[in-house]
Amino acid sequence: MPISFKDERIELAHGSGGLAGRRLIEGLIAPYFQNDLLSKLSDAAVFPVQAGRMAMTADSFVVKPLRFPGGSIGSLAVHGTVNDLAVSGARPLYILANLIIEAGLSVAILQEELAAMAQAASESGVLIVGGDTKVVEHGKADGLYISTAGVGVVEAPRALSAEAVSIGDKVILSGAIGDHGITVLLARGELDLSADIKSDSRSVWPLVKALLEACPQALRWMRDPTRGGVSASLNELAADCGYSIVLEEESLPVDRAVRGACEVLGLDVLHVANEGQFLAIVDAASAEIALAALKSTPGGSRACIVGEVVETKKSPRLLVRTPYGASRVVDMLVGDQLPRIC
C-alpha cells in the first residue's frame, strides 16, 4: 500500500530513521524521481557501466534565497552537477542528491524544490537514482541545503587539461556572463535596486556536445565559471598551463542590466558567478568552426571568441585589453564578493 505524507512542516522526527522518516522519503521525496534504478530504495544505486572512461563529480548548494528569478536551489543543484561533468567532456547520466532540511521548513517549499529538481533532471537527460535525507535543528540550515554526486560517461576523445593548452589558442565563452550572481544578490531584497535580470541556470551539455562533434581534437580545456566567475577560472588556467590569458573587453558578452548593476555596486563582472555558461580553449585553426557549432545550437547564439592564450613575459596572469589599447591585470579574489550564490 502506498505511503502517504500529510504533514505541513518538516520536524526533527522526519530525520530520525523511523516511521516519520520513511513517510518523508517514500511518501514525499521518492515519487518526484521515479525510475527503475531508484524504485528499490536500497542503500546504493546499482547501474550498468558503459565501456570507456567514466567521470564523477560532487557539489554542494547553499544558495540564499532558495528561489530567485530563473531558478532555485533545486534546479541549481541539478544544473551545477551536470555542468561539472559536461565541461569534463562527459555526458551526464546519474545524480545522487542529499537533502539537509531545517526543521520547520514548509512542506510546500520542499515540494517546490523537489519538483524543480525533477524538471531540471528531465530536461538535462539525467536520472536522480538515490541520495540521503537529514533533518537538522531550526536555524541551522537556512531552510534547505543540497549536496550531490554525479556520474557521466566521457565522450571527449582526448583529456581536457591545462597541459594541452598552447600559445595562440583561442578563448570561447558560451554566452553572457554575470546574470546568476547579480540575480541572486538582488533577490535578497537587501539593496534598493531592481533590474530585469534572471539567472542563467541551465545544462550546458547540449553546447558541449556540439563542440565535441564539430572539433573534438581541437578542444583543449573547459570550465564552468561559477564561484569566482571568469576571473577565477582563467587565473587558475594561467597558473596551471604557465601562459597568460588576454581577454578583449569589448568582446565580453554582458547584458546592459548586469553591467549597470555591477557599476552601481562596484563589482567587476569577471568575478561574478555564472551557472549556465562555460569557457573553452580551442586550437586557433578550429576556433571559427567551434564558434559556428555553438551558435547553431539552441542557447548558443551569444557565444563568442573573447581572447587568446599568449606567451608569459613575467608570471602567468589574466589580462583584459581595453578598447583604448591599455591592459589591466585581473587577479583572483581572496574571498567571495557575493557569498551564498550557489
DAKARA-V33412 format. One record per residue. PHI is phi in radians with two decimals (none if undefined). OMEGA is omega as a letter, one per 30 degrees, with the letter a starting at -180 (999 if undefined). Layout:
phi=PHI omega=OMEGA
phi=PHI omega=OMEGA
This chain:
phi=none omega=a
phi=-1.03 omega=l
phi=-1.50 omega=l
phi=-1.84 omega=l
phi=-2.19 omega=a
phi=-2.09 omega=a
phi=-1.20 omega=a
phi=-1.70 omega=l
phi=-2.40 omega=l
phi=-1.38 omega=l
phi=-2.10 omega=l
phi=-1.00 omega=l
phi=-1.05 omega=a
phi=-1.21 omega=l
phi=-1.87 omega=a
phi=-1.44 omega=a
phi=1.52 omega=l
phi=-1.66 omega=a
phi=-1.11 omega=l
phi=-1.11 omega=l
phi=-1.16 omega=l
phi=-1.11 omega=l
phi=-1.09 omega=a
phi=-1.10 omega=a
phi=-1.27 omega=a
phi=-1.44 omega=a
phi=-1.62 omega=a
phi=-2.12 omega=a
phi=-1.32 omega=a
phi=-1.01 omega=a
phi=-1.02 omega=l
phi=-1.25 omega=a
phi=-2.12 omega=a
phi=-1.01 omega=l
phi=-2.80 omega=a
phi=-1.08 omega=a
phi=-1.31 omega=a
phi=-1.61 omega=a
phi=-1.05 omega=a
phi=-1.41 omega=l
phi=0.86 omega=l
phi=-1.49 omega=a
phi=-1.26 omega=l
phi=-2.57 omega=l
phi=-1.45 omega=l
phi=-1.91 omega=a
phi=-2.47 omega=a
phi=-1.23 omega=l
phi=-1.84 omega=a
phi=-1.41 omega=l
phi=-1.16 omega=l
phi=1.94 omega=a
phi=-1.80 omega=l
phi=-1.92 omega=l
phi=-2.16 omega=l
phi=-2.41 omega=a
phi=-2.48 omega=l
phi=-2.42 omega=a
phi=-2.72 omega=l
phi=-2.37 omega=a
phi=-2.30 omega=a
phi=-2.33 omega=a
phi=-1.11 omega=l
phi=-2.40 omega=g
phi=-1.31 omega=a
phi=-1.15 omega=l
phi=-2.12 omega=a
phi=-2.69 omega=a
phi=-0.97 omega=l
phi=1.64 omega=l
phi=3.03 omega=a
phi=-2.84 omega=a
phi=-1.06 omega=l
phi=-1.16 omega=l
phi=-1.17 omega=l
phi=-1.08 omega=a
phi=-1.08 omega=l
phi=-1.26 omega=a
phi=-1.09 omega=a
phi=-1.07 omega=a
phi=-1.26 omega=a
phi=-1.18 omega=a
phi=-1.25 omega=l
phi=-1.09 omega=l
phi=-1.23 omega=a
phi=-1.02 omega=a
phi=-1.30 omega=l
phi=-1.61 omega=l
phi=1.43 omega=a
phi=-1.98 omega=l
phi=-1.37 omega=a
phi=-1.15 omega=a
phi=-2.16 omega=a
phi=-2.33 omega=l
phi=-2.33 omega=l
phi=-1.78 omega=a
phi=-2.18 omega=l
phi=-1.87 omega=a
phi=-1.89 omega=l
phi=-1.92 omega=a
phi=-1.86 omega=l
phi=-1.47 omega=l
phi=-0.99 omega=a
phi=1.77 omega=l
phi=-1.09 omega=l
phi=-1.10 omega=l
phi=-1.08 omega=l
phi=-1.07 omega=l
phi=-1.16 omega=l
phi=-1.06 omega=l
phi=-1.10 omega=l
phi=-1.05 omega=a
phi=-1.30 omega=l
phi=-1.11 omega=l
phi=-1.14 omega=l
phi=-1.12 omega=l
phi=-1.12 omega=a
phi=-1.09 omega=a
phi=-1.15 omega=a
phi=-1.10 omega=l
phi=-1.13 omega=l
phi=-1.08 omega=a
phi=-1.18 omega=a
phi=-1.57 omega=l
phi=1.29 omega=l
phi=-2.08 omega=l
phi=-1.93 omega=l
phi=-1.56 omega=a
phi=-1.90 omega=l
phi=2.91 omega=l
phi=2.76 omega=a
phi=-2.56 omega=l
phi=-2.30 omega=l
phi=-2.24 omega=l
phi=-2.06 omega=a
phi=-2.00 omega=a
phi=-1.05 omega=l
phi=-1.00 omega=l
phi=1.54 omega=a
phi=-1.87 omega=a
phi=-2.53 omega=l
phi=0.88 omega=l
phi=1.65 omega=a
phi=-2.75 omega=l
phi=-2.01 omega=l
phi=-2.30 omega=l
phi=-2.07 omega=a
phi=-2.38 omega=l
phi=-2.34 omega=a
phi=-2.25 omega=l
phi=-2.23 omega=l
phi=-2.57 omega=l
phi=-1.86 omega=a
phi=-1.28 omega=l
phi=-1.95 omega=l
phi=-1.21 omega=a
phi=-1.29 omega=a
phi=-2.40 omega=l
phi=-1.15 omega=l
phi=-1.68 omega=a
phi=-2.74 omega=l
phi=-1.09 omega=a
phi=-1.13 omega=a
phi=-1.49 omega=a
phi=-1.38 omega=a
phi=-2.29 omega=l
phi=-1.04 omega=a
phi=1.69 omega=l
phi=-1.05 omega=a
phi=-1.74 omega=l
phi=-1.77 omega=l
phi=-1.98 omega=l
phi=-2.01 omega=a
phi=-1.33 omega=a
phi=3.07 omega=a
phi=-1.12 omega=a
phi=-1.92 omega=l
phi=1.61 omega=a
phi=-1.06 omega=a
phi=-1.14 omega=a
phi=-1.05 omega=a
phi=-1.21 omega=l
phi=-1.04 omega=a
phi=-1.14 omega=l
phi=-1.04 omega=a
phi=-1.25 omega=a
phi=-1.17 omega=l
phi=-1.26 omega=l
phi=1.22 omega=a
phi=-1.56 omega=a
phi=-2.05 omega=l
phi=-1.46 omega=a
phi=-2.62 omega=l
phi=-2.35 omega=l
phi=-2.77 omega=l
phi=-1.49 omega=a
phi=-2.28 omega=l
phi=-2.38 omega=a
phi=-1.04 omega=l
phi=-1.61 omega=a
phi=-0.91 omega=a
phi=-3.00 omega=l
phi=-1.45 omega=l
phi=-1.71 omega=a
phi=-0.99 omega=l
phi=-0.99 omega=l
phi=-1.26 omega=l
phi=-1.09 omega=l
phi=-1.03 omega=l
phi=-1.07 omega=l
phi=-1.14 omega=a
phi=-1.12 omega=l
phi=-1.39 omega=a
phi=-1.45 omega=a
phi=-2.63 omega=a
phi=-1.03 omega=a
phi=-1.40 omega=a
phi=-1.59 omega=a
phi=-1.39 omega=a
phi=-1.78 omega=a
phi=-2.80 omega=l
phi=-2.51 omega=l
phi=-2.77 omega=l
phi=-1.68 omega=a
phi=-1.44 omega=a
phi=-1.50 omega=a
phi=-1.03 omega=a
phi=1.57 omega=l
phi=1.14 omega=a
phi=-1.05 omega=a
phi=-1.04 omega=a
phi=-1.09 omega=a
phi=-1.09 omega=a
phi=-1.39 omega=l
phi=-1.14 omega=l
phi=-1.11 omega=l
phi=-1.08 omega=a
phi=-1.02 omega=a
phi=-1.13 omega=a
phi=-1.37 omega=a
phi=-1.62 omega=l
phi=1.49 omega=l
phi=-2.01 omega=l
phi=-1.63 omega=l
phi=-2.05 omega=l
phi=-1.99 omega=l
phi=-1.83 omega=l
phi=-1.63 omega=a
phi=-0.98 omega=a
phi=-1.18 omega=a
phi=-1.50 omega=a
phi=-1.21 omega=l
phi=-1.41 omega=l
phi=-2.38 omega=l
phi=-1.16 omega=a
phi=-1.00 omega=a
phi=-1.12 omega=l
phi=-1.18 omega=l
phi=-1.07 omega=l
phi=-1.12 omega=l
phi=-1.10 omega=l
phi=-1.10 omega=l
phi=-1.14 omega=a
phi=-1.14 omega=a
phi=-1.58 omega=l
phi=1.24 omega=a
phi=-1.86 omega=l
phi=-1.64 omega=a
phi=-1.05 omega=l
phi=-1.21 omega=l
phi=-1.69 omega=a
phi=-1.48 omega=a
phi=-1.23 omega=l
phi=-2.25 omega=l
phi=-2.25 omega=l
phi=-2.48 omega=l
phi=-2.27 omega=l
phi=-2.57 omega=l
phi=-1.82 omega=l
phi=-2.37 omega=l
phi=-1.81 omega=a
phi=-2.27 omega=l
phi=-0.94 omega=a
phi=-0.99 omega=a
phi=-1.16 omega=a
phi=-1.94 omega=a
phi=-1.07 omega=a
phi=-1.20 omega=l
phi=-1.14 omega=l
phi=-1.09 omega=a
phi=-1.11 omega=l
phi=-1.10 omega=l
phi=-1.12 omega=l
phi=-1.16 omega=a
phi=-1.14 omega=a
phi=-1.53 omega=l
phi=-1.77 omega=l
phi=-0.89 omega=a
phi=1.61 omega=a
phi=-1.94 omega=a
phi=-1.11 omega=a
phi=-1.76 omega=l
phi=-1.10 omega=a
phi=-2.77 omega=l
phi=-1.47 omega=a
phi=-2.02 omega=a
phi=3.10 omega=a
phi=-2.65 omega=l
phi=-1.58 omega=a
phi=-2.23 omega=l
phi=-1.16 omega=a
phi=-1.52 omega=l
phi=-1.57 omega=l
phi=-2.09 omega=l
phi=-1.95 omega=l
phi=-1.01 omega=a
phi=-2.73 omega=l
phi=-1.78 omega=l
phi=-2.10 omega=l
phi=-2.11 omega=l
phi=-1.59 omega=a
phi=-1.39 omega=l
phi=-1.06 omega=a
phi=-1.65 omega=l
phi=1.64 omega=l
phi=-1.41 omega=l
phi=-2.22 omega=l
phi=-2.20 omega=l
phi=-1.49 omega=l
phi=-2.01 omega=a
phi=-1.48 omega=l
phi=-1.31 omega=l
phi=-1.20 omega=l
phi=-1.22 omega=l
phi=-2.03 omega=a
phi=-2.02 omega=a
phi=-1.27 omega=l
phi=-2.33 omega=a
phi=-1.23 omega=l
phi=1.05 omega=a
phi=-1.84 omega=l
phi=-2.80 omega=999
